[in-house]
Amino acid sequence: MTVIDGTKKLLKTLIPYCGQIELAYSGGKDSDVMLNLCREVGLDVTPVYHATTIDPPGTIKHCREVGAKIIKPAVTFFELIEKNGLPEDNRRFCCRKLKELPPLEGMKKLLVGVRKSESKKREKIYREPTECRIYGRRKIERIYPLLYWSDDDIKKYVESRNLKLHPDYYDELGNFDVTRRLGCIACPLSQKDMRKDFIRYPRFVREYIRRFKVYQQKHGGSFSTKDPYEVMYAHITGLNDVYDRSLFEFDARQVMEEFYKIRL
């Protein structure tokens, strides 16, 4: 039995719950594969995308094209920075407020496109294709239909069905690159991708700093005495945990302006 056959078999068992199943739709390749598989087996699901206000260009358009329900956030990402400071790998307040939200009312199942092959961390955390989670007073079964799929499985499925994915998955020649990932612009979970995003969208560097200054003014304390440009430089380069003014024998603002070609 192939992974496709196994996944379809799993999805068919959920048909009695049609109309009560939410698909956590991210706009990414795994979400598109999962949505298409559901449609192939006749499983009625509600794809839901939680907008983050730092969605990559083309994401909202792609969500509309596939018929996903788009939920607007109660607060923007940059408003969260004003309240909480800069997000870090171990301070993912942005994820909690913008992405990790409970399923819609009336939903009993939640399909999530997690795959073990994506990272060693996920391989350890996700042991079974289903688990129960409590959201307030609601008990929801989370199901991971693609848990055992590899990148090669995803690539073969996308190409065999000729799926149209988010524009960011295609290179300059229009070829599908399965190794690419779709996420929030300048997500701190990946230092490498964050730096790439700041090069691609330098205005975000300016907005980060502007909102962080507001945080400093509101909350005072030790952070109020720190240079916001040095803090931002440390954030981008991964020096946050060892931040020390002695590290900066240069003008952080000038360095970032020259590197990102933007006036800060």
N, C-alpha and C positions, 0 to 999 in steps of 0.2 A: 504494500500500500504506500503510495506517495504521500508527501506532506499535504498536497492539495486534496487528495482523497480523504485523508484523516481529518482535515479541517472542515471539509464539506460535511462529513459525517457528524462532526460535533455541532455544526451550525444547524443541521436538519433537526437535531433533538430539541432545538429552541423554538421551532415553528409554533408550538402551542402558545408561546408567549408573544406572538406577533402584536405589535402595537404597544408593548411594554418593555421594549429593549432600546436602550440608548447606545449609540456608537460614539466613543470619545474620538471625535474627528480633529486631527491636527493640521490637515492640509498636506501632510507628508505622504511619501510613497507607501508606507505600511498601511496608513488609513485608507488610501485609495484601493489597495489590494483587498483589504478587509471588506470595504463597502461593496466592491465588485463581486466578491465571493458570496456575500449575503444575497445580492440580487440574482446571482446564478442559481442559488438553491431555493429562491422564493421566500427568503426570510425578510419580513418587513421590520426595518430598524429606523430609528431617528438619529441621523448623524448630527452631532452638536459641536460647534466650534466656539470656544471662548476667546473672544478677541482680547488682545493684551495691550493694545495701543502702541506696541513696538513690533508689530507683525511685518515680516519682510514684504516688500512691494509685490503685488500680484496674489497675495494670500487670500484676501477677502474676495477678490474676483473669482479665484479658483473654487473657494468654498461655495459661492453662489452657483457656479456652473454645475457642481455635483449635487446641488440640492440640500446642502447642509444648513441647519438652523444656526444663525449667528447670534451669540449672546454678547451684548455690550457690557463692559465692566462698570461697576459702580464708582470706581476710582481709577485714574490713569497710572501708568508705571512711574512717570516723573513726579506725580503727587505722592507716591509711596516713598520716593527718595527724599522728598521734603520732610516726610514724617519719620523715616527709618534710617536715613543715610544710604550708603552704597551697598547693594546686595553682594553677598559673597557665597561661595560654595556651601558654607555651613550656616549661612543666614539667607535662606531662600524665601524671604517674606513675599517677594513678588509672585513666586509660584503658588504659594498658599492663597493669595488674594485674587490672582488672575486666572490660574489654570486648574489647580487642584480643588475643584468645586463639586458639590454633590450633584448627582443626576437630577434631571427634571422630575417634578412631581408626577406620580403615576408610573414611573419606571421601576421595574423589578430586577432587570439585568443590565449590566454595563459591559460592553465589549471594548477592550483596550488593546492596541497594537504593540504590545511589548514583545521583544524577541531576546532570547538568551544570548544569541550570537552578537548582540550589539555591544556588550561590555562584560568584563569579568564580574563586576558588581551585580549586574542584572542576572547573570548566570547563577550567582549564589542566592540572591533574594527570591527569585521566582522559581519555585520548585514544582508547582503543579499548574495545570492550565485553568484552574478555577480556584476562587477563594471568596470568602464572605467578608464584607466590610460594613461597619456601622456608620451611618451618616445621620447624626442627631438621633431620632427615634426609629430611623428606617434601616432595615437590614437588606443590603443589596449584594447580589452575587456578581462578582467581577470575573470576566472570562477573557482569557488570552488566546484567541484562535491561532495566532501566528507564533506562539512561544518557541516552537522548534524549527522555525524557518531560518534558513541561512540567507546571506546576501544573494547568493547564486539562485536560490529558489525564488526570491523576490524578482530578480532580474528576468528570469525565464518567464515568470507569470506575466509581468508587465509587458514584455515583448510579444508573448504569444497572444495576449488579448488586445494589444495595441492601445494600451491605456494612455490617456493624456494626463500627464502629471504637472505639478507646479513647475513654472519656468526655471526655477533654480536647480532642477535636476538635470538640465541639459547643458552641455558645453557649448563653446562658440560655434561648433559645426552642427549643433542640433542633436548630438549623440547623448543617449541616456547614461548617466554616471551613477551607478547604484551606491557608491561609497559616499555620495553627498548626503548631508542631513539638513533638515529644515527646522529652524527654531527661531526664538526671539532674536531681534537684532542686538548684538553685543551681549549675549548671554554669558554671565560670569562662570558658568559650569565648564566652559572650555576657554582657557586663556588664549589659545591659538586662534580659535574662531572669533573670539572677541576682538582681537587686534585686527584681524582681517576685516571685520565688520566696520570698525572705526576708520579704517583706510577707505572702505567703500562708502561709508556714510559719515564723513568727518563732522557734520553738524551735530551729531549725537554727542561728540566729545564736549562741545560747547554747552549743550543742554544738560548733560550730566553735571558739569561744573556749576552752571547757573543754579540748578536745583539743589546741589549739595551745599552751596553757600546759604541758601534759605534754611536748610537743616541746621547748619552751624549757628545761624542767628537765632533760631527758635530754641535750640537745646543747650547751647553754651557748653559748659564743662571743658574737659581737656581738648575736645575736638575743635572748639571755637578758636583756639590759638594756633591751630595747624594751617599751613598754607594749603588752600584748596587745590592748587595746581600740583603740588607735591603729592597730596593724597590721591588725586586722580591718576597721576603717573604711576604711583605704587599699585593702584587698583588695576590698571591696564597690564602692568608688567608682572603682577603676581607677588609684589613685595609687601602686601598688606599686613601679613602676620609679623613682619620684622621691620615695620615702619619706624624710621628714626631719622631725625633731621640731619644727622651726621652723614647719612647716605648721599645727601644732595649737595654735591660740590659743583653744581651747575644750576642753571635757571630752568626748572621743569616746564614752566609756561613757554619759554622760548623754544625748548627742545620739541614740545608737542606741536607748536605752531609750525615749525619748520618741517616736521615729519608728516603731519596730517594736512599741511598746506591750508591752514585755516587761521583766522584771526580770533583769538580767545579773549 
